[in-house]
Structures are given as C-alpha cells and as structure tokens.
C-alpha cells in the first residue's frame, strides 16, 4: 500500500491510499454510493454519472469513479443537493426503461430497482407511448439472454469481453438513445467466462438462460463455498432452496469476491456444475448386490478391517482435509496403506492462464500436507499386495475395473459410477456441498466450506463413517 492520507467522508475521518479512486474507498468502507458503470475489476468508465458526490472547494459535483483522493479532501455523499443531482440522473436512465419488474428475472437483485426505490419515483413524468422500444429475448450465446430495453448502457459487459477475456464479442450498436448492446455479425458470445457478464450487469438486461424463471431470488438461501471443478478453488455463493414438499435443491452458483484466489469471476463450466450435485446420486447401500441398511454396511466394513491384513485405501483429491486426516489416522492405527493416485483427474486441455487449472480436483495439496502418497509406483505396488481395496470417491477404477479382479472391494461414493458395480460393499455418502470441510487450493491457500444444505434424507459424511468405525474398533465388538 502506498502513502496514506487523511480524508473526511460525511463527517467521518478516515485514511486512504494517496492517488486511489474515491469510489474504491467508499465501497471498501461500505458507504452507499449509487453506480452503474464502475466495477472494481473493470476500472473507471465515467458514463453513467450516478456516483456524483460533493467535494468541498469544487464548484460542481464530481463523479467518485474518476476522482483520486487527496489529503484533506472533504466529501459528502448525502445531502439534499447531491441527492437531487443523482435523482435527476436516475430519471434520465428510467425514460426508456420498461415497466416489467414483476416479470424481470433480475428483480430483487437489480441496482436500478434499488436506486428507484430509494429515490421514490412514484409518479412518472414520461409519456409511456413515447418510449423507445428495442428487442427483447435476444440470445447472445453461452447461456446469456439480452433484453435491450432494460440496458442502461453501463458497458460493463463490453469492457469485460475486451479487458478480461480479450475476446471482444460485445459492442455498442447504433447511436444516442437508440444505442444497444449486441454481438458482431457471425460472432456470438462464446468464451469460457462469458456468463460473468450476467453477474456484472447491474440491471435485468443480461440474464442467465439456465436460471431464468426458475426461482425468485428472495426465496433462495445462500452459503459461502468454493467451486470443486479444479484446483483453483474459486470462491462462490451456493443459492439453494427447500420448497414445501420438496427436498433442498441447489439452483445456481455465483462467483464470490476473493482477490487472492479468483477476484470477482469464475468459469462457466464451474458455474453450471451445480447440476452435478443432484444428478445420478447414489443413495441405496448394498452388500453383495443386496440392498441393506447403512448401519449394516458399516458393520460389514468393521469386520473386513479387523479380519484382513493387506488393505489399501484409495482416496479422491476432492475429499476435505479433515476427511483425509481421519482416514490417515485410521490407516495408521490399523497399519493400512493409503494412496491418492488419480491421474484421470488431470486434463491438459482444461487449464488456462486465468482461473482454470489442469488439475480438476480441489484439494490435491492436502495430499502433500498430510504426506499421502499419490505416485503410480506406490499405488501399483500397494494394489498388487492387497486383498481388500477401500475406495473413497476416487473414480480411477471406472476405466480400470480389471485392476479389482480377485480383490474384495468396499466403496464410498456420493454419485453412481462403474466402480460401485464392482464393489462387494457400497456405501452412499454426502456430496461435496452437503458437508463442511477445509480445502487447500493450487496456491496453498486454505479455504473453509460450511454447508447449510438441509436434505430430507441426508447421507452420512465420510468423517462420520470413519468415526463410527474408530468407535467400533476401540470397543472391539460389533
């Protein structure tokens, strides 16, 4: 951080970095300042004029997004005069805006709606018949739908495609009050991060085709988590809802700001991976292809652990740190080998120089911290010498079932897979977003996830199962 200087905002003294933008200081201090075009990841643009503030010594209001802080600066964001200025600017934004909040998918998350309610525009001075009309439901590609009438021309989406993805699919078409956002001929919106324009759009102009009209946002509950699509560990919001007579369901992922990990954004594949949680779930435990109760399978595992001498745990790099630690402690107690071998989770074509990595697991660094061996040589040696393989969420064997021949197999999975079909005992477990835990990303940053899912028929977590086994082993009885 550079030199700190003193400024006064609404009568409160505070310090800011010399030369930094005033709007950044206001946002960092959670001081309400209306704005459309400014975004901390995209920088200043100065076209909406909504962030007007009063600065002592200046003849007229200034836009906070293009005003560097100076020592001794006295700023007012509230007051009759400055609020009237912003109100007049907002009225210009509303001239051609459609009156469709009841049907708009952005309702409840719309900045224009919020500023309108603050300003109290309850009577329009505009003739509704004189409004300019534009196209609605324009498919831009990449699950993004455009409503041209709702656009306030903040150009956040245009700047995202030019400065962040550098793909330049979007631009401003036409002039004056007929200007709209659009794609260039023959070039639909098509890049791995395209759906981020939905998040940065402050109004309902850009909406998510995948989420449109599925839920009203005020019915959704949210908890903080991380994306488990790769080792980057992008921070996300998990929006879910437990409707009456239905089970708790995830409806969308949204990027959550973490400047040290993913900044403000996430990739589209990670965003759409929320559907994986509910699809193809493994829910019925069985022993030798016969459905049974979960307690019976755990008892069976206890028997196998205490009667077999050569045992191998094969772990997934998507398990939490706590799960890996519990498995390792149990393995140490019983002199069991532990492997994290999972080469099938490395995709050389997935990573890029931005937010995606080739390692499509979220917690491989925990293997290193816990000294869990993931080499091919150790895995093959341990597998050849074992009679019982306990596979926990590792689907390497799906394409290598021949390796399980003549071995007893116990598997713990949250989703159906080929390995389950080749298991003597199969136990369903809680999925990634149904459990809490710690994960270490590719940069070595530890991140905690605390799940708030409330399933009707919740599966046991791996940690709970391991603790049950430890208790049975300590008692020495079934």
Number of C-alpha atoms within 10 A of each C-alpha: 6 9 9 15 16 16 19 16 18 13 10 9 12 13 15 21 18 17 15 17 19 23 28 20 19 17 12 8 10 9 14 12 15 18 23 23 25 26 20 12 16 16 16 17 17 17 13 19 21 25 25 24 26 23 19 13 8 8 8 11 17 17 19 28 26 17 15 16 24 18 15 13 17 19 19 16 21 15 11 8 13 18 16 13 16 20 19 12 16 20 17 11 17 18 17 22 19 17 12 11 13 8 9 20 23 24 19 13 16 18 18 22 17 14 17 16 11 10 16 9 14 8 6 10 9 12 9 13 7 9 14 13 14 15 11 13 15 14 17 19 17 18 19 22 22 23 19 24 21 25 23 24 21 22 22 22 25 21 21 23 21 16 13 15 15 11 15 20 23 21 16 14 13 10 8 7 10 13 15 21 22 20 18 14 7 7 12 15 23 16 17 17 22 23 29 23 20 22 17 21 24 23 24 27 25 30 23 21 18 14 14 13 12 10 13 15 15 9 11 17 15 17 15 17 25 24 26 22 20 26 26 29 29 29 26 25 18 27 20 22 20 17 11 7 7 10 14 18 19 21 17 20 24 22 24 19 16 13 11 9 17 20 16 20 26 28 21 17 13 22 21 17 14 20 14 12 17 14 10 12 17 21 19 15 21 20 18 12 14 10 13 15 12 21 13 15 20 21 16 15 20 19 16 15 19 11 9 12 14 17 23 24 23 25 26 24 27 24 25 24 22 16 20 25 18 18 21 21 15 17 17 12 11 14 14 19 21 24 24 24 23 21 12 14 18 15 13 11 8 12 16 11 6 13 19 22 21 16 22 22 24 25 29 27 22 25 22 12 12 12 13 20 16 20 13 14 11 15 20 13 10 20 22 13 11 17 17 21 21 22 24 24 23 24 21 19 19 15 11 11 13 10 12 18 9 9 16 18 20 24 25 25 23 23 19 14 17 14 24 25 15 22 23 16 25 31 30 25 29 21 22 20 21 19 19 17 18 17 27 22 23 20 12 15 13 15 16 15 19 14 17 18 22 14 14 11 9 13 20 17 20 27 19 14 20 17 15 15 19 17 12 16 18 8 9 10 10 10
